[in-house]
Amino acid sequence: MATIHSLFLGFFSIALCISAATGNAVLSGEYSDAYTIGRNTDLLRRQIYEIAANEIGVRETGGDNKGPEVSQYLAYVGLGEGYEWCAAFVSWCYGRAGLSVPRNAWSPALFPKARCYIKAQLLEGNVRQADLFAIYSSQLKRIHHVGLVKAVHGQMLISLEGNSHDRVESRRRPLTTIYAIANWID
């Protein structure tokens, strides 16, 4: 009997360790980074996209870069109302899916070289749903807008992005206008 009791306590201890690593993933519907490592990345990509898609139609209210939802996106990256919020929006979407990164309001910071696809990968069609795309401003001489990839069809990228026409919306963008694409999941 003592052996069965010890065995049970051993399994129970392991379960507690796993539970501590994943947080209340099952109860809250959100997942810690420790849990997402073993998750199917296609499922995670779909989850990030669905979180973003549920925000379609959110609009700024009460002035430029303001509104209840916009404030929520900006607060996620440590900012108050009034700031550009495209990078905060994609960071918030990743955060809602349980990922701690990316978490930055500065669009250029979401495209480190180690995360960006190289041209050969782009030509092979490696871009996937929930990757991030960047738009470059020649006037600012830097990346100035970011959004989520829904899909690539031929020479068009279908996006889901925040702070586009002062709202969250889906758009079709020619691939020739895309400066970079980053993968924060794999």
VENFENPE-V499750 format. One record per residue. RES is the residue in three letters. OMEGA is omega in degrees with one decimal (NA if undefined). NEAR is the number of other ideal C-beta (glycine too) atoms within 8 Angstrom. Layout:
RES|OMEGA|NEAR / RES|OMEGA|NEAR
This chain:
MET|179.9|4 / ALA|179.7|5 / THR|178.2|6 / ILE|178.8|7 / HIS|178.8|8 / SER|178.4|8 / LEU|177.9|8 / PHE|179.5|8 / LEU|177.5|8 / GLY|177.6|8 / PHE|179.7|8 / PHE|178.7|8 / SER|178.2|8 / ILE|179.0|8 / ALA|178.3|8 / LEU|178.2|8 / CYS|178.8|8 / ILE|179.1|8 / SER|179.4|8 / ALA|-179.5|7 / ALA|-176.4|9 / THR|-177.2|12 / GLY|178.0|11 / ASN|-174.6|6 / ALA|-176.5|12 / VAL|-176.5|5 / LEU|-173.3|5 / SER|-176.6|7 / GLY|176.7|4 / GLU|-172.7|9 / TYR|175.8|11 / SER|178.8|11 / ASP|179.3|9 / ALA|-179.1|7 / TYR|-175.2|13 / THR|-179.9|12 / ILE|-178.8|6 / GLY|-177.3|4 / ARG|174.6|9 / ASN|-176.1|5 / THR|176.4|8 / ASP|177.1|6 / LEU|178.6|8 / LEU|178.2|14 / ARG|178.8|12 / ARG|179.1|10 / GLN|178.7|9 / ILE|-180.0|16 / TYR|-179.3|13 / GLU|175.6|8 / ILE|179.5|11 / ALA|-178.0|14 / ALA|177.5|9 / ASN|179.3|6 / GLU|179.8|12 / ILE|-179.3|10 / GLY|175.2|7 / VAL|-178.2|10 / ARG|171.4|8 / GLU|175.3|11 / THR|177.0|7 / GLY|177.9|5 / GLY|-179.4|8 / ASP|175.8|6 / ASN|179.5|12 / LYS|178.2|11 / GLY|-175.8|10 / PRO|-179.3|6 / GLU|178.1|8 / VAL|177.7|13 / SER|179.1|11 / GLN|178.9|9 / TYR|-178.4|14 / LEU|179.0|15 / ALA|179.8|9 / TYR|179.4|11 / VAL|173.6|13 / GLY|-180.0|5 / LEU|173.8|8 / GLY|-179.0|7 / GLU|173.0|9 / GLY|-179.8|7 / TYR|172.1|10 / GLU|-169.5|8 / TRP|179.6|13 / CYS|179.8|14 / ALA|176.7|16 / ALA|179.9|15 / PHE|-178.8|15 / VAL|176.7|17 / SER|178.6|16 / TRP|178.8|12 / CYS|177.7|13 / TYR|178.9|13 / GLY|178.2|11 / ARG|176.8|8 / ALA|175.6|13 / GLY|179.4|11 / LEU|-179.4|12 / SER|177.0|5 / VAL|-1.9|6 / PRO|177.2|11 / ARG|-174.5|9 / ASN|178.5|9 / ALA|-176.4|12 / TRP|-175.4|7 / SER|-179.2|14 / PRO|-178.3|8 / ALA|-179.0|9 / LEU|-176.9|17 / PHE|174.2|14 / PRO|-175.7|7 / LYS|-177.6|5 / ALA|-179.3|4 / ARG|-174.3|9 / CYS|174.4|11 / TYR|171.9|12 / ILE|-174.2|6 / LYS|-179.9|6 / ALA|178.9|6 / GLN|179.1|9 / LEU|-179.6|11 / LEU|178.6|6 / GLU|179.5|6 / GLY|-178.3|6 / ASN|-179.6|7 / VAL|-177.2|11 / ARG|178.8|8 / GLN|178.4|11 / ALA|167.5|11 / ASP|178.8|14 / LEU|175.5|15 / PHE|-178.3|16 / ALA|172.2|16 / ILE|-177.5|12 / TYR|175.1|9 / SER|177.7|10 / SER|177.4|5 / GLN|179.9|4 / LEU|-177.7|6 / LYS|178.2|5 / ARG|171.6|8 / ILE|-178.9|14 / HIS|178.8|8 / HIS|-179.3|12 / VAL|176.2|14 / GLY|179.1|14 / LEU|173.8|16 / VAL|168.8|16 / LYS|-179.1|9 / ALA|171.0|7 / VAL|177.6|10 / HIS|-178.6|5 / GLY|-179.3|4 / GLN|-178.8|5 / MET|172.8|10 / LEU|175.3|13 / ILE|-172.5|11 / SER|167.2|13 / LEU|-170.8|12 / GLU|175.8|16 / GLY|-178.8|14 / ASN|174.0|11 / SER|-173.0|12 / HIS|177.6|4 / ASP|-179.9|7 / ARG|170.8|11 / VAL|-178.0|13 / GLU|172.9|10 / SER|-178.7|9 / ARG|171.0|9 / ARG|-178.9|6 / ARG|174.8|11 / PRO|179.5|8 / LEU|179.5|9 / THR|179.5|5 / THR|-177.7|7 / ILE|-177.1|12 / TYR|-177.6|8 / ALA|174.1|11 / ILE|-176.6|13 / ALA|178.5|14 / ASN|179.0|11 / TRP|-173.8|11 / ILE|-176.7|10 / ASP|NA|3
